[in-house]
Structures are given as structure tokens and as C-alpha cells.
């Protein structure tokens, strides 16, 4: 991050910076944080809760942070979510920038301005939509990224392909995860492609009134099981995408062969496509999803690979569908 921080130094005065990172990133790259005011939070989704935000607030006070303080979140999706949220609410809003350090954060979580925390098992129930001043990509952080986090991140890459880009889907079918780990230019090209997909959607619909809802493909059921079963986000979303494809067959006439292609691609990237879970319990959690509208749920379905649509499914019908999965 030495080169990264020198680049940030051209944007923000060093004395104004407070970095928020997690224990895993700090432990692996401690020397890179030398000389910076740094807040280290515990690593893991289970800490993306209000108690962690309260701790950050206390540390910001100890650092005498004021409205000219610039927060920089250095880490994966949990760090960028919580750093963005803390920056949004401290003194009614500090400037924030991100240095995403995982595939998931670089392709999805750090892009688009959604920041937030979980409330118990309910994912991202509290938060803001507020854009960072910058996102700085430093691929050297990926050198220490564990294998399971490469797998985790590619779920969102596959999601983008499913909803918006058949060429990306075909491209992913022709490669393996090991190709991206060993070929930096291939990886950089793919990350940039995903950032463009997501940022173009967000530019059209920052506050999720229309097109941005498509980014929730696989997330409705995925979020309902993620925290309850302590799954990695990508694993939960992978299972959710397969379920959404099956539902798309029933409601949108998605060919079963396309569901099979999606399932094969997810397995090709070492992602799970099914698990045993309590369907009634999942439905009860799902009922609190932010995408619920009155007596229906705005569910992202596929008409075909590369073409997604939002369909309001009555809750009674959705419960029956989930029970039948």
C-alpha cells in the first residue's frame, strides 16, 4: 500500500486521514499502515453490527476527528460497508474513500455508494447510499487473499454476467479461477469490466428506483440464509442465484438449459449451488427484506442469461415457491 498511500497523499493531506481496516488486513500488511491514524475492527460479517460502529465512533472521538477528517476504508466488503456508514453518520458526514482488498469488494461491494450494517441475522437493514470520493485499486493486496475469498468474490462477477453481459458469461465459461490468479492482466481486465457494469447501472439509478434493483439477483434468498447459516456472502448468493433461476423457469419461462449453464458455471468456480436449510425460517427472514413492497416481493428473475427483470411476486405465492425449491 506504499504506492497506494502516496497516491492518496496527492488527494488528501496525510494529517486528515483516518484509516478503518480489519484485523486480518492489518495483520498481513501492518507495515503499510505505519504513520497513519488507524482504527482496526474485528474481521468477519458477524462484526458488521452497530456495536462495531459504536466502537469506531469512540475511536474517532479519541483521534479528535472533525468535519475535515477523511475516512479511508481499506479492506473487503465488510470494511467498506462499515467505513462508509460510519463516515456518513459521524458529525453528519465525513468524506470517505475506499481501497478494496478483495475480489468481492473490488468488483461489487465498494462500488455504488451503498453502506450499511446488519441487524442480527437481517442483512444490511440499516445504512445509507452515499458515494465515496474515490476508489483506489491496488492489486497487490490480492497476493495475500485466501483461496476461499477468490471463490467468494467470483459469485458477484458471475452475477453481473447473468443480469447484464452474455459475453462476460461466455468468457467466464472459457476460463478457470486459477487463470485469474496467475494472469494479472486478465484479472485487471475482468475487474474493470465488472466495475463498468455496476457503475453504469448506478449512474442511471443511484437510489434503486429501477435498474439498480437488478443487482439484487440471487440476493433475496441469499441474504435470508447468509447470516443464519454463517455462509460466505458469495456462497449464499450462489445458492440464491440458482434458486432465482429455477423460479425464473416457472414465472419467466427461462429455459432449463440456461439454469443448468448457470449452475455449471458456479460449480466451475467452486461455488455451492444448493444446501439443506429450513425453508420456513428462510421465508420468515426474507419477509423483512428491503425489497418487499406491500404484500409482494420485488424479485429479480431472468428472461435469459444477460437479461434480468424485476417481478413483484405475491408473498403467498413466494412462500409456496420457496417451500417447493
C-alpha positions as CSV (number, residue, x, y, z in Angstrom):
1,X,0.0,0.0,0.0
2,X,3.0,2.3,0.0
3,X,2.3,3.3,-3.6
4,X,-1.4,3.4,-2.8
5,X,-0.9,5.8,0.1
6,X,1.4,8.0,-1.8
7,X,-1.3,8.3,-4.5
8,X,-3.8,9.1,-1.7
9,X,-1.4,11.7,-0.4
10,X,-1.8,13.6,-3.6
11,X,-5.6,13.8,-2.9
12,X,-5.8,14.1,0.9
13,X,-3.4,15.6,3.4
14,X,-1.9,12.9,5.5
15,X,-2.8,14.5,8.8
16,X,-6.5,14.5,7.8
17,X,-6.6,10.7,7.1
18,X,-8.0,8.1,9.5
19,X,-8.0,4.6,8.1
20,X,-10.5,1.9,9.0
21,X,-9.4,-1.6,8.4
22,X,-9.9,-5.1,9.9
23,X,-7.6,-7.3,11.9
24,X,-6.8,-9.7,9.0
25,X,-5.7,-7.0,6.6
26,X,-3.8,-5.1,9.3
27,X,-2.1,-8.3,10.4
28,X,-0.9,-9.1,6.9
29,X,0.1,-5.5,5.9
30,X,0.8,-3.8,9.2
31,X,3.9,-2.0,7.9
32,X,1.9,-0.3,5.2
33,X,-0.2,1.5,7.8
34,X,2.8,2.9,9.7
35,X,2.4,6.6,10.4
36,X,-1.3,6.7,9.8
37,X,-4.1,7.1,12.3
38,X,-5.7,3.7,12.1
39,X,-8.8,2.0,13.5
40,X,-8.7,-1.8,13.4
41,X,-12.0,-3.7,13.7
42,X,-12.5,-7.4,14.1
43,X,-12.7,-9.3,10.8
44,X,-15.9,-11.0,9.7
45,X,-19.5,-10.4,8.8
46,X,-20.6,-11.1,12.4
47,X,-19.0,-7.8,13.4
48,X,-20.9,-5.7,10.8
49,X,-23.2,-4.6,13.6
50,X,-24.0,-1.4,15.4
51,X,-21.6,-2.3,18.3
52,X,-18.7,-2.1,15.9
53,X,-19.9,1.3,14.7
54,X,-20.1,2.5,18.3
55,X,-16.5,1.4,18.9
56,X,-15.4,3.3,15.7
57,X,-17.2,6.4,17.0
58,X,-15.4,6.3,20.3
59,X,-12.1,5.9,18.5
60,X,-12.9,8.8,16.1
61,X,-13.5,11.0,19.2
62,X,-10.2,9.9,20.7
63,X,-8.5,10.9,17.5
64,X,-10.3,14.2,17.7
65,X,-11.8,13.7,14.3
66,X,-13.6,16.7,12.9
67,X,-15.6,17.5,9.8
68,X,-12.4,17.9,7.7
69,X,-11.3,14.4,8.7
70,X,-11.1,12.0,5.7
71,X,-12.0,8.3,6.4
72,X,-10.4,5.7,4.2
73,X,-11.8,2.1,4.3
74,X,-9.1,-0.4,3.5
75,X,-10.4,-4.0,3.3
76,X,-13.1,-6.2,1.9
77,X,-16.9,-5.7,1.7
78,X,-17.5,-5.6,5.4
79,X,-14.8,-2.9,5.9
80,X,-16.0,-0.7,3.0
81,X,-19.7,-1.1,4.1
82,X,-19.0,-0.2,7.8
83,X,-16.4,2.5,7.0
84,X,-18.8,4.2,4.6
85,X,-21.6,4.0,7.1
86,X,-19.5,5.4,10.0
87,X,-18.3,8.2,7.7
88,X,-21.9,9.0,6.8
89,X,-23.2,9.4,10.3
90,X,-20.2,10.8,12.3
91,X,-20.8,14.6,12.6
92,X,-23.5,14.1,9.9
93,X,-21.0,13.2,7.3
94,X,-17.2,13.0,6.6
95,X,-15.6,12.4,3.3
96,X,-14.7,8.8,2.6
97,X,-12.6,6.8,0.1
98,X,-12.0,3.1,-0.3
99,X,-9.1,0.8,-1.0
100,X,-10.9,-2.5,-1.6
101,X,-8.7,-5.5,-0.9
102,X,-10.8,-8.5,-2.1
103,X,-12.3,-9.6,-5.4
104,X,-15.8,-9.1,-3.9
105,X,-15.1,-5.6,-2.7
106,X,-13.3,-4.5,-5.9
107,X,-16.0,-5.8,-8.3
108,X,-19.1,-5.0,-6.2
109,X,-19.2,-4.0,-2.6
110,X,-17.0,-0.9,-2.8
111,X,-18.8,0.3,-5.9
112,X,-22.1,2.2,-5.9
113,X,-22.2,4.0,-2.6
114,X,-24.3,1.5,-0.5
115,X,-23.0,1.5,3.0
116,X,-24.6,-0.3,6.0
117,X,-24.7,-2.8,8.8
118,X,-26.7,-5.9,9.7
119,X,-29.2,-6.1,12.5
120,X,-28.8,-9.6,13.9
121,X,-29.4,-12.0,11.0
122,X,-31.0,-9.3,8.9
123,X,-28.6,-8.2,6.2
124,X,-27.9,-4.5,5.5
125,X,-31.1,-3.4,7.2
126,X,-29.6,-0.1,8.3
127,X,-27.5,2.1,6.1
128,X,-27.1,4.9,3.6
129,X,-26.5,5.5,-0.1
130,X,-23.6,7.9,-0.3
131,X,-20.8,7.8,-2.9
132,X,-17.1,7.7,-1.9
133,X,-14.8,10.5,-3.1
134,X,-12.6,7.8,-4.7
135,X,-12.0,4.1,-5.0
136,X,-8.3,3.2,-5.4
137,X,-7.4,-0.3,-6.8
138,X,-4.2,-1.9,-5.6
139,X,-4.0,-5.5,-6.9
140,X,-1.0,-6.3,-4.6
141,X,-3.5,-6.8,-1.8
142,X,-4.8,-9.8,-3.7
143,X,-1.5,-11.6,-3.3
144,X,-2.4,-12.4,0.3
145,X,-6.1,-13.1,-0.4
146,X,-7.1,-16.7,0.7
147,X,-8.4,-19.1,-1.9
148,X,-11.9,-19.1,-0.4
149,X,-12.1,-15.3,-0.8
150,X,-11.3,-15.6,-4.5
151,X,-14.2,-18.1,-4.8
152,X,-16.4,-15.8,-2.7
153,X,-15.7,-12.8,-5.0
154,X,-16.4,-14.5,-8.3
155,X,-20.0,-15.1,-7.3
156,X,-20.6,-11.4,-7.9
157,X,-18.7,-11.5,-11.1
158,X,-21.0,-14.3,-12.3
159,X,-24.0,-12.3,-11.1
160,X,-23.1,-9.4,-13.3
161,X,-22.7,-11.7,-16.3
162,X,-26.1,-13.3,-15.6
163,X,-28.0,-10.0,-15.4
164,X,-26.2,-7.9,-18.0
165,X,-23.5,-9.4,-20.1
166,X,-23.7,-12.6,-22.1
167,X,-20.2,-12.0,-23.5
168,X,-18.8,-12.0,-19.9
169,X,-20.7,-15.2,-19.2
170,X,-19.2,-16.9,-22.3
171,X,-15.8,-15.5,-21.3
172,X,-16.0,-16.9,-17.8
173,X,-17.1,-20.3,-19.2
174,X,-13.8,-20.4,-21.1
175,X,-11.6,-19.8,-18.0
176,X,-10.9,-21.2,-14.6
177,X,-10.3,-19.4,-11.3
178,X,-6.6,-20.3,-11.5
179,X,-6.3,-18.4,-14.7
180,X,-7.3,-15.1,-13.0
181,X,-5.0,-15.8,-10.0
182,X,-2.0,-16.3,-12.3
183,X,-2.6,-13.7,-15.0
184,X,-2.7,-10.2,-13.6
185,X,-3.8,-8.5,-16.9
186,X,-6.7,-11.0,-17.3
187,X,-7.7,-10.3,-13.7
188,X,-7.4,-6.5,-14.1
189,X,-9.5,-6.6,-17.3
190,X,-12.2,-8.6,-15.7
191,X,-12.4,-6.4,-12.6
192,X,-12.6,-3.3,-14.7
193,X,-15.4,-4.9,-16.8
194,X,-17.4,-5.6,-13.7
195,X,-16.8,-2.1,-12.3
196,X,-18.1,-0.6,-15.6
197,X,-21.2,-2.9,-15.5
198,X,-22.1,-1.9,-11.9
199,X,-21.1,1.8,-12.2
200,X,-23.2,2.3,-15.3
201,X,-26.2,0.9,-13.6
202,X,-25.7,3.1,-10.5
203,X,-25.2,6.2,-12.6
204,X,-28.6,5.6,-14.2
205,X,-30.3,4.7,-10.9
206,X,-28.3,5.7,-7.8
207,X,-31.2,5.3,-5.3
208,X,-32.5,1.9,-6.6
209,X,-35.8,3.1,-8.1
210,X,-35.5,0.9,-11.2
211,X,-32.5,-0.5,-13.0
212,X,-30.3,-0.9,-9.9
213,X,-32.7,-3.4,-8.4
214,X,-31.3,-5.9,-11.0
215,X,-28.0,-6.0,-8.9
216,X,-30.0,-8.0,-6.3
217,X,-30.1,-11.1,-8.4
218,X,-29.6,-14.0,-6.1
219,X,-29.6,-11.8,-3.0
220,X,-33.2,-12.1,-1.8
221,X,-33.0,-15.7,-0.8
222,X,-29.2,-15.5,-0.4
223,X,-29.5,-12.8,2.3
224,X,-32.2,-14.9,4.0
225,X,-29.8,-17.7,4.6
226,X,-26.4,-16.0,4.8
227,X,-26.2,-14.9,8.4
228,X,-28.4,-17.6,9.8
229,X,-26.0,-20.3,8.5
230,X,-22.9,-18.2,8.7
231,X,-22.2,-18.6,5.0
232,X,-19.7,-16.5,3.0
233,X,-21.6,-13.9,1.0
234,X,-20.6,-15.3,-2.3
235,X,-21.7,-18.8,-1.3
236,X,-25.1,-17.6,-0.1
237,X,-25.6,-15.6,-3.3
238,X,-24.6,-18.5,-5.5
239,X,-27.3,-20.7,-3.9
240,X,-29.7,-17.7,-4.2
241,X,-28.9,-17.3,-8.0
242,X,-29.7,-21.0,-8.7
243,X,-32.9,-20.6,-6.8
244,X,-33.8,-17.4,-8.7
245,X,-33.1,-19.2,-12.0
246,X,-35.4,-22.1,-11.0
247,X,-38.1,-19.5,-10.1
248,X,-37.4,-17.8,-13.4
249,X,-38.3,-21.0,-15.2
250,X,-41.7,-21.1,-13.5
251,X,-42.5,-17.4,-13.9
252,X,-40.5,-16.1,-16.9
253,X,-40.1,-19.2,-18.9
254,X,-36.3,-19.3,-18.6
255,X,-35.2,-22.4,-20.4
256,X,-34.0,-25.2,-18.0
257,X,-30.8,-25.5,-20.1
258,X,-29.9,-21.9,-19.1
259,X,-30.4,-22.7,-15.4
260,X,-28.1,-25.7,-16.0
261,X,-25.5,-23.4,-17.6
262,X,-25.6,-21.1,-14.6
263,X,-25.3,-24.0,-12.2
264,X,-22.3,-25.4,-14.1
265,X,-20.5,-22.1,-14.2
266,X,-20.9,-21.6,-10.5
267,X,-19.6,-25.1,-9.8
268,X,-16.7,-24.4,-12.3
269,X,-15.7,-21.5,-9.9
270,X,-16.0,-23.8,-6.9
271,X,-19.2,-22.2,-5.6
272,X,-22.1,-24.2,-4.0
273,X,-25.4,-24.4,-5.8
274,X,-27.6,-25.9,-3.1
275,X,-27.7,-26.7,0.6
276,X,-30.1,-28.0,3.2
277,X,-31.8,-25.2,5.1
278,X,-35.0,-24.5,7.0
279,X,-37.2,-23.1,4.2
280,X,-39.9,-21.7,6.5
281,X,-37.3,-20.0,8.6
282,X,-35.6,-18.6,5.5
283,X,-39.0,-17.2,4.4
284,X,-39.6,-15.6,7.7
285,X,-36.2,-13.8,7.4
286,X,-36.9,-12.9,3.8
287,X,-40.1,-11.2,4.8
288,X,-38.0,-8.4,6.3
289,X,-36.0,-7.9,3.1
290,X,-35.8,-4.3,1.9
291,X,-37.1,-5.3,-1.5
292,X,-40.6,-6.2,-0.1
293,X,-43.3,-3.9,-1.3
294,X,-46.7,-4.3,0.4
295,X,-47.9,-7.8,0.0
296,X,-45.3,-8.7,-2.6
297,X,-41.6,-9.1,-3.0
298,X,-39.7,-7.4,-5.9
299,X,-37.7,-10.4,-7.1
300,X,-35.0,-10.3,-9.7
301,X,-35.6,-13.0,-12.3
302,X,-34.0,-13.9,-15.7
303,X,-35.7,-14.0,-19.0
304,X,-32.5,-15.3,-20.4
305,X,-28.8,-15.1,-19.5
306,X,-27.8,-11.5,-19.8
307,X,-31.4,-10.2,-19.5
308,X,-32.8,-9.7,-16.0
309,X,-36.1,-8.2,-14.9
310,X,-37.8,-7.3,-11.6
311,X,-41.1,-9.1,-10.9
312,X,-43.4,-8.5,-8.0
313,X,-44.3,-11.9,-6.6
314,X,-47.1,-12.0,-4.0
315,X,-45.8,-13.2,-0.7
316,X,-48.2,-16.1,-0.5
317,X,-47.0,-17.3,-3.9
318,X,-43.4,-16.8,-3.0
319,X,-43.8,-18.8,0.2
320,X,-45.2,-21.7,-1.8
321,X,-42.4,-21.4,-4.4
322,X,-39.6,-21.4,-1.7
323,X,-41.2,-24.4,0.0
324,X,-41.1,-26.3,-3.3
325,X,-37.4,-25.5,-4.1
